Every structure is written in C-alpha cells, then in structure tokens.
Amino acid sequence: MADWTIVLTTVGAAGVTGGLGYLGIRKSTELTKKQMTEETTRAGEQIEAENERLRIQHREDHLRNREATYHALLTADSQLAGAMGHGIGDAQEAFSKFEHLGNGAAIFGTDAVKDAITAVIG
C-alpha cells in the first residue's frame, strides 16, 4: 500500500511550487507589458517631437526661399527697367528672367504678392 503522507506532501509541494512559478511568470509578464507600453509612449513622443522639428525646419526653409525669390525678383525688375533702352534683345532677356522669377513669387509668395505679380506679368 502507498504511503499517503509522501504522496500528499509531494503533490502539495508541487502545487505550491507550480503556483509560485505561475505567479512569478504573471508578475514578470505584467512588468514587461508595462515597460513596452512606456517605451511605446516614449517613442511616440520622440517621433512627434522630431516631426515638429522637421515642420519648423521646413517652414524656415520655405521662408528663406521666399525671401531669396523676392530679392531676385526685385533685382530682375531693376535690370528690366535698365534694359528697356538698350534694344529688344536685352529687354526680352531681362523680361524672361523677370517672368521666371515672377512665377516663383506666384508659387511661393503670399496671396497679395501672388495677385500683384500675376497682374504685372499678365
């Protein structure tokens, strides 16, 4: 006949060990989930911060381009005015440059500039 004390002790010890193992794994899993959630949140914040930095940089680049286009357009306007008395070839070349820069101002400029340059070129 079997010694029930040994069997019950062994089953009890196995149950306690298994239960403690299960609780340990469960706690470890919860910690891992929490860490993953925190890291995902942190990564999302970093991505949003980088996107904002890129938006600001793009805006600055756009404004620099607009400034350079306006400056070049004003220079071309002066050159066009100066070329008017020097013959058709010079005037045509100056107008082509002015028109090219005017198109740039219409693309990159504010609505007021766009309307004004369209009226002048048209």
C-alpha atoms as an extended CHARMM CRD file, in Angstrom:
* protein
*
       122  EXT
         1         1  MET       CA              0.0000000000        0.0000000000        0.0000000000  PROA      1               0.0000000000
         2         2  ALA       CA              1.1680000000        3.5470000000       -0.7240000000  PROA      2               0.0000000000
         3         3  ASP       CA              2.3330000000        5.9340000000        1.9100000000  PROA      3               0.0000000000
         4         4  TRP       CA             -0.1960000000        8.7490000000        1.5300000000  PROA      4               0.0000000000
         5         5  THR       CA              1.8900000000       11.1560000000        3.5590000000  PROA      5               0.0000000000
         6         6  ILE       CA              4.6600000000       11.1260000000        0.9640000000  PROA      6               0.0000000000
         7         7  VAL       CA              2.1740000000       11.3730000000       -1.9150000000  PROA      7               0.0000000000
         8         8  LEU       CA              0.2520000000       14.2660000000       -0.3380000000  PROA      8               0.0000000000
         9         9  THR       CA              3.4800000000       16.0670000000        0.6200000000  PROA      9               0.0000000000
        10        10  THR       CA              4.8440000000       15.6810000000       -2.8960000000  PROA      10              0.0000000000
        11        11  VAL       CA              1.5690000000       16.8340000000       -4.5050000000  PROA      11              0.0000000000
        12        12  GLY       CA              1.3560000000       19.7700000000       -2.0680000000  PROA      12              0.0000000000
        13        13  ALA       CA              4.9560000000       20.7870000000       -2.7100000000  PROA      13              0.0000000000
        14        14  ALA       CA              4.4130000000       20.5330000000       -6.4820000000  PROA      14              0.0000000000
        15        15  GLY       CA              1.2440000000       22.6170000000       -6.2050000000  PROA      15              0.0000000000
        16        16  VAL       CA              2.9780000000       25.3190000000       -4.1660000000  PROA      16              0.0000000000
        17        17  THR       CA              5.9890000000       25.3360000000       -6.4900000000  PROA      17              0.0000000000
        18        18  GLY       CA              3.7690000000       25.4740000000       -9.5740000000  PROA      18              0.0000000000
        19        19  GLY       CA              1.6270000000       28.2050000000       -8.0550000000  PROA      19              0.0000000000
        20        20  LEU       CA              4.6540000000       30.2970000000       -7.1400000000  PROA      20              0.0000000000
        21        21  GLY       CA              6.0890000000       29.7670000000      -10.6260000000  PROA      21              0.0000000000
        22        22  TYR       CA              2.8000000000       30.8610000000      -12.1890000000  PROA      22              0.0000000000
        23        23  LEU       CA              2.6460000000       33.9890000000      -10.0110000000  PROA      23              0.0000000000
        24        24  GLY       CA              6.2680000000       34.8180000000      -10.8680000000  PROA      24              0.0000000000
        25        25  ILE       CA              5.6390000000       34.4810000000      -14.5980000000  PROA      25              0.0000000000
        26        26  ARG       CA              2.4320000000       36.5110000000      -14.3000000000  PROA      26              0.0000000000
        27        27  LYS       CA              4.2480000000       39.3250000000      -12.4530000000  PROA      27              0.0000000000
        28        28  SER       CA              7.0920000000       39.2470000000      -14.9860000000  PROA      28              0.0000000000
        29        29  THR       CA              4.5920000000       39.4320000000      -17.8540000000  PROA      29              0.0000000000
        30        30  GLU       CA              2.8260000000       42.4130000000      -16.2850000000  PROA      30              0.0000000000
        31        31  LEU       CA              6.1350000000       44.2290000000      -15.8300000000  PROA      31              0.0000000000
        32        32  THR       CA              7.1110000000       43.5050000000      -19.4260000000  PROA      32              0.0000000000
        33        33  LYS       CA              3.7570000000       44.8290000000      -20.6750000000  PROA      33              0.0000000000
        34        34  LYS       CA              4.1880000000       47.9800000000      -18.5880000000  PROA      34              0.0000000000
        35        35  GLN       CA              7.7250000000       48.5290000000      -19.9130000000  PROA      35              0.0000000000
        36        36  MET       CA              6.5790000000       48.0190000000      -23.5020000000  PROA      36              0.0000000000
        37        37  THR       CA              3.7260000000       50.4900000000      -23.0190000000  PROA      37              0.0000000000
        38        38  GLU       CA              6.0720000000       53.0880000000      -21.5160000000  PROA      38              0.0000000000
        39        39  GLU       CA              8.6440000000       52.6340000000      -24.2850000000  PROA      39              0.0000000000
        40        40  THR       CA              5.9500000000       52.8270000000      -26.9680000000  PROA      40              0.0000000000
        41        41  THR       CA              4.6570000000       56.0490000000      -25.4390000000  PROA      41              0.0000000000
        42        42  ARG       CA              8.1820000000       57.4670000000      -25.2050000000  PROA      42              0.0000000000
        43        43  ALA       CA              8.9050000000       56.5050000000      -28.8200000000  PROA      43              0.0000000000
        44        44  GLY       CA              5.6570000000       58.1600000000      -29.9420000000  PROA      44              0.0000000000
        45        45  GLU       CA              6.6340000000       61.3510000000      -28.1020000000  PROA      45              0.0000000000
        46        46  GLN       CA             10.0850000000       61.2920000000      -29.7040000000  PROA      46              0.0000000000
        47        47  ILE       CA              8.5680000000       60.8020000000      -33.1590000000  PROA      47              0.0000000000
        48        48  GLU       CA              6.1460000000       63.6910000000      -32.6300000000  PROA      48              0.0000000000
        49        49  ALA       CA              8.9780000000       65.9280000000      -31.3860000000  PROA      49              0.0000000000
        50        50  GLU       CA             11.0540000000       65.0680000000      -34.4650000000  PROA      50              0.0000000000
        51        51  ASN       CA              8.0800000000       65.7270000000      -36.7490000000  PROA      51              0.0000000000
        52        52  GLU       CA              7.5880000000       69.1310000000      -35.1210000000  PROA      52              0.0000000000
        53        53  ARG       CA             11.2750000000       69.9270000000      -35.5470000000  PROA      53              0.0000000000
        54        54  LEU       CA             11.0520000000       68.9860000000      -39.2310000000  PROA      54              0.0000000000
        55        55  ARG       CA              7.9040000000       71.1180000000      -39.6810000000  PROA      55              0.0000000000
        56        56  ILE       CA              9.7030000000       74.1100000000      -38.1850000000  PROA      56              0.0000000000
        57        57  GLN       CA             12.7700000000       73.4690000000      -40.3530000000  PROA      57              0.0000000000
        58        58  HSD       CA             10.6120000000       73.1640000000      -43.4790000000  PROA      58              0.0000000000
        59        59  ARG       CA              8.8510000000       76.4310000000      -42.6400000000  PROA      59              0.0000000000
        60        60  GLU       CA             12.2110000000       78.1930000000      -42.1590000000  PROA      60              0.0000000000
        61        61  ASP       CA             13.4960000000       76.7960000000      -45.4630000000  PROA      61              0.0000000000
        62        62  HSD       CA             10.2960000000       77.9280000000      -47.1930000000  PROA      62              0.0000000000
        63        63  LEU       CA             10.6190000000       81.4530000000      -45.7770000000  PROA      63              0.0000000000
        64        64  ARG       CA             14.3090000000       81.6510000000      -46.7970000000  PROA      64              0.0000000000
        65        65  ASN       CA             13.3780000000       80.5230000000      -50.3110000000  PROA      65              0.0000000000
        66        66  ARG       CA             10.5810000000       83.1010000000      -50.4470000000  PROA      66              0.0000000000
        67        67  GLU       CA             12.9630000000       85.8520000000      -49.2900000000  PROA      67              0.0000000000
        68        68  ALA       CA             15.5640000000       84.8990000000      -51.9140000000  PROA      68              0.0000000000
        69        69  THR       CA             12.8910000000       84.7760000000      -54.6430000000  PROA      69              0.0000000000
        70        70  TYR       CA             11.5610000000       88.2300000000      -53.7060000000  PROA      70              0.0000000000
        71        71  HSD       CA             15.0880000000       89.6670000000      -53.6570000000  PROA      71              0.0000000000
        72        72  ALA       CA             15.9430000000       88.1610000000      -57.0420000000  PROA      72              0.0000000000
        73        73  LEU       CA             12.6270000000       89.4270000000      -58.4540000000  PROA      73              0.0000000000
        74        74  LEU       CA             13.3420000000       92.9910000000      -57.3140000000  PROA      74              0.0000000000
        75        75  THR       CA             16.8150000000       92.7730000000      -58.8630000000  PROA      75              0.0000000000
        76        76  ALA       CA             15.3270000000       91.4660000000      -62.1160000000  PROA      76              0.0000000000
        77        77  ASP       CA             12.7970000000       94.3180000000      -62.0680000000  PROA      77              0.0000000000
        78        78  SER       CA             15.6450000000       96.8520000000      -61.8510000000  PROA      78              0.0000000000
        79        79  GLN       CA             17.5160000000       95.0760000000      -64.6400000000  PROA      79              0.0000000000
        80        80  LEU       CA             14.3900000000       95.0570000000      -66.8020000000  PROA      80              0.0000000000
        81        81  ALA       CA             13.8970000000       98.7810000000      -66.2920000000  PROA      81              0.0000000000
        82        82  GLY       CA             17.5530000000       99.3870000000      -67.2110000000  PROA      82              0.0000000000
        83        83  ALA       CA             17.3830000000       97.1610000000      -70.2900000000  PROA      83              0.0000000000
        84        84  MET       CA             14.4150000000       98.9690000000      -71.8340000000  PROA      84              0.0000000000
        85        85  GLY       CA             16.6160000000      101.4930000000      -73.6460000000  PROA      85              0.0000000000
        86        86  HSD       CA             19.2620000000       99.0030000000      -74.7930000000  PROA      86              0.0000000000
        87        87  GLY       CA             17.4120000000       97.1500000000      -77.5120000000  PROA      87              0.0000000000
        88        88  ILE       CA             14.8020000000       94.4690000000      -77.8850000000  PROA      88              0.0000000000
        89        89  GLY       CA             17.1700000000       91.5350000000      -77.2630000000  PROA      89              0.0000000000
        90        90  ASP       CA             18.3340000000       92.8430000000      -73.9050000000  PROA      90              0.0000000000
        91        91  ALA       CA             14.8020000000       93.8050000000      -72.8840000000  PROA      91              0.0000000000
        92        92  GLN       CA             13.4280000000       90.4100000000      -73.9100000000  PROA      92              0.0000000000
        93        93  GLU       CA             16.1390000000       88.5900000000      -71.9450000000  PROA      93              0.0000000000
        94        94  ALA       CA             15.5230000000       90.7830000000      -68.8940000000  PROA      94              0.0000000000
        95        95  PHE       CA             11.7520000000       90.2460000000      -69.1740000000  PROA      95              0.0000000000
        96        96  SER       CA             12.2220000000       86.4520000000      -69.4350000000  PROA      96              0.0000000000
        97        97  LYS       CA             14.2540000000       86.4970000000      -66.2290000000  PROA      97              0.0000000000
        98        98  PHE       CA             11.6840000000       88.7610000000      -64.5500000000  PROA      98              0.0000000000
        99        99  GLU       CA              8.8370000000       86.4840000000      -65.6840000000  PROA      99              0.0000000000
       100       100  HSD       CA             10.6520000000       83.3700000000      -64.4340000000  PROA      100             0.0000000000
       101       101  LEU       CA             11.2030000000       84.9100000000      -61.0050000000  PROA      101             0.0000000000
       102       102  GLY       CA              7.6540000000       86.2730000000      -61.0210000000  PROA      102             0.0000000000
       103       103  ASN       CA              6.3620000000       82.7460000000      -61.4820000000  PROA      103             0.0000000000
       104       104  GLY       CA              8.4620000000       81.6960000000      -58.4820000000  PROA      104             0.0000000000
       105       105  ALA       CA              6.9650000000       84.5440000000      -56.4510000000  PROA      105             0.0000000000
       106       106  ALA       CA              3.4840000000       83.4420000000      -57.5210000000  PROA      106             0.0000000000
       107       107  ILE       CA              4.2090000000       79.8940000000      -56.3650000000  PROA      107             0.0000000000
       108       108  PHE       CA              5.9830000000       80.6840000000      -53.0730000000  PROA      108             0.0000000000
       109       109  GLY       CA              4.6050000000       84.1250000000      -52.2530000000  PROA      109             0.0000000000
       110       110  THR       CA              1.7350000000       85.3000000000      -50.1350000000  PROA      110             0.0000000000
       111       111  ASP       CA             -1.6780000000       85.8440000000      -51.7110000000  PROA      111             0.0000000000
       112       112  ALA       CA             -1.0630000000       89.6060000000      -52.0160000000  PROA      112             0.0000000000
       113       113  VAL       CA              2.2480000000       89.0600000000      -53.8210000000  PROA      113             0.0000000000
       114       114  LYS       CA              0.7110000000       86.3520000000      -55.9920000000  PROA      114             0.0000000000
       115       115  ASP       CA             -2.1130000000       88.6760000000      -57.0770000000  PROA      115             0.0000000000
       116       116  ALA       CA              0.2520000000       91.5850000000      -57.7290000000  PROA      116             0.0000000000
       117       117  ILE       CA              2.7990000000       89.6380000000      -59.7590000000  PROA      117             0.0000000000
       118       118  THR       CA              0.0670000000       87.8960000000      -61.7760000000  PROA      118             0.0000000000
       119       119  ALA       CA             -1.3680000000       91.3150000000      -62.6820000000  PROA      119             0.0000000000
       120       120  VAL       CA              2.0720000000       92.6260000000      -63.7190000000  PROA      120             0.0000000000
       121       121  ILE       CA              3.0870000000       89.5960000000      -65.7770000000  PROA      121             0.0000000000
       122       122  GLY       CA             -0.3830000000       89.1230000000      -67.2680000000  PROA      122             0.0000000000
